[in-house]
Each structure stands twice: as C-alpha cells, then as structure tokens.
C-alpha cells in the first residue's frame, strides 16, 4: 500500500442518513435484510406450557415481531434504538419500573437514536429524553428495551458510538459508492459501444441506385482500359 494513507470516514448527520435510506435502494437493502433475517422467527418459549402460551399471546398482541424488526432496522441505520414499554405499574414513565406492581404491558413504542438524548448516571443511561413528532417526553431506562448496533472500540473518539453503536453507513459507504459508480459506468460504456441506426424514407432505393451507378462506372472504366490495351497491342504488331 505504498503512497496510500488511511483517511477516516467523514461524519454524516442523521438527516443525511434518512435521505440515503429513503433514496438509495442498495443501502436500504443493507439495512433491512439482516434485520428481517434476525427477526423473521418468533422467540422460542420453554417451560410451563400455560405460561409460554400466555407470553406468546401477549407478544402477538403487542405485535412483537414487527416492533422488533423496526427496532433492529433503526439500530442498524442510526447505531441504536429503544422500545419504550408502556407498563401499567402505577408509576410514571420517568419513574423506575416497579416490577412487583406490573399488571400488564399496554403497548411498545419504537424510537431511533436520532430522536433520543441520554442522561447518564455513573456512565450508564438513566433517562431517555425523547423527541417524537407527537411531542417530547422522558422515560426511565428501566422502562425501555435498548437495541444497539455493534459496539465501538474503547479508544474511539465518538462518545455516541460508545453509548449506542456504529451506524452501518460508516462500514458500507465506500462499497455502496463503488457499486453505484460501477453501475453508472457500465451504462456509459454500453452507450459508447452502441452503433446508431438511422431510418430515412427511400434510403434503400437511393443506395441501390448508387451501387448500380458505381458498378456501371467501374465496368465502363474496365472496358475502356481493355480497349486501350488492345489498341497498343495492335500498334506494336504493325511496327514489327
């Protein structure tokens, strides 16, 4: 790798990630396909059959498969996501979860890392301040399921990567750009290799007449040359 140096990826903001996901089919596939593969099967429940059946019914009611798919998808796109559990335990969203008072889980709401500000206590998330299109609110970390993409190295300078994970963009961006460039260059090469075909009324007849005229001229020239040669031969014979 002589004469080459490594240049780190430029930072990209969340708005650009959203635009890339919406507008680039290949990048969207890179985000979606592993998430779909990871969540295509429902959890396998073991133990008491009645308890397992109850949990399975509750997961179905909460649409867990679709919720988990969305959470993993946003974790891959933004580096992380959370599922806020709307739990009926007599407490507020910003209060710690009281497991012994839980009656049921009413719903799950998925939010991406781009919508969240994290408040740390002893270097661990304590509160998530969430900005939703329907309004902002705060949820205690014990009421949230956290989804993280792959962890960053310990010496990474990006503190967000330490807390959440690395967005897939930083790993696949160069490959996506190369694929897009290769596709566009292939089309250009095919354009350059193509031969234009033009159609004009009566062009076949005109070309046929031109070929006939050329053939007649060539024949006339050949016969003229032969006649001249015969004349020269007769002159030589008389002289002899």
Secondary structure as a PSIPRED ss2 file (coil, helix, strand):
# PSIPRED VFORMAT (PSIPRED V4.0)

   1 X C   1.000  0.000  0.000
   2 X C   1.000  0.000  0.000
   3 X C   1.000  0.000  0.000
   4 X C   1.000  0.000  0.000
   5 X C   1.000  0.000  0.000
   6 X C   1.000  0.000  0.000
   7 X C   1.000  0.000  0.000
   8 X C   1.000  0.000  0.000
   9 X C   1.000  0.000  0.000
  10 X C   1.000  0.000  0.000
  11 X C   1.000  0.000  0.000
  12 X C   1.000  0.000  0.000
  13 X C   1.000  0.000  0.000
  14 X H   0.000  1.000  0.000
  15 X H   0.000  1.000  0.000
  16 X H   0.000  1.000  0.000
  17 X H   0.000  1.000  0.000
  18 X H   0.000  1.000  0.000
  19 X H   0.000  1.000  0.000
  20 X H   0.000  1.000  0.000
  21 X H   0.000  1.000  0.000
  22 X H   0.000  1.000  0.000
  23 X H   0.000  1.000  0.000
  24 X C   1.000  0.000  0.000
  25 X H   0.000  1.000  0.000
  26 X H   0.000  1.000  0.000
  27 X H   0.000  1.000  0.000
  28 X H   0.000  1.000  0.000
  29 X H   0.000  1.000  0.000
  30 X H   0.000  1.000  0.000
  31 X H   0.000  1.000  0.000
  32 X H   0.000  1.000  0.000
  33 X H   0.000  1.000  0.000
  34 X H   0.000  1.000  0.000
  35 X H   0.000  1.000  0.000
  36 X H   0.000  1.000  0.000
  37 X H   0.000  1.000  0.000
  38 X H   0.000  1.000  0.000
  39 X H   0.000  1.000  0.000
  40 X C   1.000  0.000  0.000
  41 X C   1.000  0.000  0.000
  42 X C   1.000  0.000  0.000
  43 X C   1.000  0.000  0.000
  44 X C   1.000  0.000  0.000
  45 X C   1.000  0.000  0.000
  46 X C   1.000  0.000  0.000
  47 X C   1.000  0.000  0.000
  48 X C   1.000  0.000  0.000
  49 X H   0.000  1.000  0.000
  50 X H   0.000  1.000  0.000
  51 X H   0.000  1.000  0.000
  52 X H   0.000  1.000  0.000
  53 X H   0.000  1.000  0.000
  54 X H   0.000  1.000  0.000
  55 X H   0.000  1.000  0.000
  56 X H   0.000  1.000  0.000
  57 X H   0.000  1.000  0.000
  58 X H   0.000  1.000  0.000
  59 X H   0.000  1.000  0.000
  60 X H   0.000  1.000  0.000
  61 X H   0.000  1.000  0.000
  62 X C   1.000  0.000  0.000
  63 X C   1.000  0.000  0.000
  64 X H   0.000  1.000  0.000
  65 X H   0.000  1.000  0.000
  66 X H   0.000  1.000  0.000
  67 X H   0.000  1.000  0.000
  68 X H   0.000  1.000  0.000
  69 X H   0.000  1.000  0.000
  70 X H   0.000  1.000  0.000
  71 X H   0.000  1.000  0.000
  72 X H   0.000  1.000  0.000
  73 X H   0.000  1.000  0.000
  74 X H   0.000  1.000  0.000
  75 X H   0.000  1.000  0.000
  76 X H   0.000  1.000  0.000
  77 X H   0.000  1.000  0.000
  78 X H   0.000  1.000  0.000
  79 X C   1.000  0.000  0.000
  80 X E   0.000  0.000  1.000
  81 X E   0.000  0.000  1.000
  82 X E   0.000  0.000  1.000
  83 X E   0.000  0.000  1.000
  84 X E   0.000  0.000  1.000
  85 X E   0.000  0.000  1.000
  86 X E   0.000  0.000  1.000
  87 X E   0.000  0.000  1.000
  88 X E   0.000  0.000  1.000
  89 X C   1.000  0.000  0.000
  90 X C   1.000  0.000  0.000
  91 X C   1.000  0.000  0.000
  92 X C   1.000  0.000  0.000
  93 X C   1.000  0.000  0.000
  94 X C   1.000  0.000  0.000
  95 X C   1.000  0.000  0.000
  96 X C   1.000  0.000  0.000
  97 X C   1.000  0.000  0.000
  98 X C   1.000  0.000  0.000
  99 X H   0.000  1.000  0.000
 100 X H   0.000  1.000  0.000
 101 X H   0.000  1.000  0.000
 102 X C   1.000  0.000  0.000
 103 X C   1.000  0.000  0.000
 104 X E   0.000  0.000  1.000
 105 X E   0.000  0.000  1.000
 106 X E   0.000  0.000  1.000
 107 X E   0.000  0.000  1.000
 108 X E   0.000  0.000  1.000
 109 X E   0.000  0.000  1.000
 110 X E   0.000  0.000  1.000
 111 X E   0.000  0.000  1.000
 112 X E   0.000  0.000  1.000
 113 X H   0.000  1.000  0.000
 114 X H   0.000  1.000  0.000
 115 X H   0.000  1.000  0.000
 116 X E   0.000  0.000  1.000
 117 X E   0.000  0.000  1.000
 118 X E   0.000  0.000  1.000
 119 X E   0.000  0.000  1.000
 120 X E   0.000  0.000  1.000
 121 X E   0.000  0.000  1.000
 122 X C   1.000  0.000  0.000
 123 X C   1.000  0.000  0.000
 124 X E   0.000  0.000  1.000
 125 X E   0.000  0.000  1.000
 126 X E   0.000  0.000  1.000
 127 X E   0.000  0.000  1.000
 128 X E   0.000  0.000  1.000
 129 X E   0.000  0.000  1.000
 130 X E   0.000  0.000  1.000
 131 X E   0.000  0.000  1.000
 132 X E   0.000  0.000  1.000
 133 X C   1.000  0.000  0.000
 134 X C   1.000  0.000  0.000
 135 X E   0.000  0.000  1.000
 136 X E   0.000  0.000  1.000
 137 X E   0.000  0.000  1.000
 138 X E   0.000  0.000  1.000
 139 X E   0.000  0.000  1.000
 140 X E   0.000  0.000  1.000
 141 X H   0.000  1.000  0.000
 142 X H   0.000  1.000  0.000
 143 X H   0.000  1.000  0.000
 144 X E   0.000  0.000  1.000
 145 X E   0.000  0.000  1.000
 146 X E   0.000  0.000  1.000
 147 X E   0.000  0.000  1.000
 148 X E   0.000  0.000  1.000
 149 X C   1.000  0.000  0.000
 150 X C   1.000  0.000  0.000
 151 X C   1.000  0.000  0.000
 152 X C   1.000  0.000  0.000
 153 X C   1.000  0.000  0.000
 154 X C   1.000  0.000  0.000
 155 X C   1.000  0.000  0.000
 156 X C   1.000  0.000  0.000
 157 X C   1.000  0.000  0.000
 158 X C   1.000  0.000  0.000
 159 X H   0.000  1.000  0.000
 160 X H   0.000  1.000  0.000
 161 X H   0.000  1.000  0.000
 162 X H   0.000  1.000  0.000
 163 X H   0.000  1.000  0.000
 164 X C   1.000  0.000  0.000
 165 X C   1.000  0.000  0.000
 166 X C   1.000  0.000  0.000
 167 X C   1.000  0.000  0.000
 168 X C   1.000  0.000  0.000
 169 X H   0.000  1.000  0.000
 170 X H   0.000  1.000  0.000
 171 X H   0.000  1.000  0.000
 172 X H   0.000  1.000  0.000
 173 X H   0.000  1.000  0.000
 174 X H   0.000  1.000  0.000
 175 X H   0.000  1.000  0.000
 176 X H   0.000  1.000  0.000
 177 X H   0.000  1.000  0.000
 178 X H   0.000  1.000  0.000
 179 X H   0.000  1.000  0.000
 180 X H   0.000  1.000  0.000
 181 X H   0.000  1.000  0.000
 182 X H   0.000  1.000  0.000
 183 X H   0.000  1.000  0.000
 184 X H   0.000  1.000  0.000
 185 X H   0.000  1.000  0.000
 186 X H   0.000  1.000  0.000
 187 X H   0.000  1.000  0.000
 188 X H   0.000  1.000  0.000
 189 X H   0.000  1.000  0.000
 190 X H   0.000  1.000  0.000
 191 X H   0.000  1.000  0.000
 192 X H   0.000  1.000  0.000
 193 X H   0.000  1.000  0.000
 194 X C   1.000  0.000  0.000
 195 X C   1.000  0.000  0.000
 196 X C   1.000  0.000  0.000
 197 X C   1.000  0.000  0.000
 198 X C   1.000  0.000  0.000
 199 X C   1.000  0.000  0.000
 200 X C   1.000  0.000  0.000
 201 X C   1.000  0.000  0.000
 202 X C   1.000  0.000  0.000
 203 X H   0.000  1.000  0.000
 204 X H   0.000  1.000  0.000
 205 X H   0.000  1.000  0.000
 206 X H   0.000  1.000  0.000
 207 X H   0.000  1.000  0.000
 208 X H   0.000  1.000  0.000
 209 X H   0.000  1.000  0.000
 210 X H   0.000  1.000  0.000
 211 X H   0.000  1.000  0.000
 212 X H   0.000  1.000  0.000
 213 X H   0.000  1.000  0.000
 214 X H   0.000  1.000  0.000
 215 X H   0.000  1.000  0.000
 216 X H   0.000  1.000  0.000
 217 X H   0.000  1.000  0.000
 218 X H   0.000  1.000  0.000
 219 X H   0.000  1.000  0.000
 220 X H   0.000  1.000  0.000
 221 X H   0.000  1.000  0.000
 222 X H   0.000  1.000  0.000
 223 X H   0.000  1.000  0.000
 224 X H   0.000  1.000  0.000
 225 X H   0.000  1.000  0.000
 226 X H   0.000  1.000  0.000
 227 X H   0.000  1.000  0.000
 228 X H   0.000  1.000  0.000
 229 X H   0.000  1.000  0.000
 230 X H   0.000  1.000  0.000
 231 X H   0.000  1.000  0.000
 232 X H   0.000  1.000  0.000
 233 X H   0.000  1.000  0.000
 234 X H   0.000  1.000  0.000
 235 X H   0.000  1.000  0.000
 236 X H   0.000  1.000  0.000
 237 X H   0.000  1.000  0.000
 238 X H   0.000  1.000  0.000
 239 X H   0.000  1.000  0.000
 240 X C   1.000  0.000  0.000
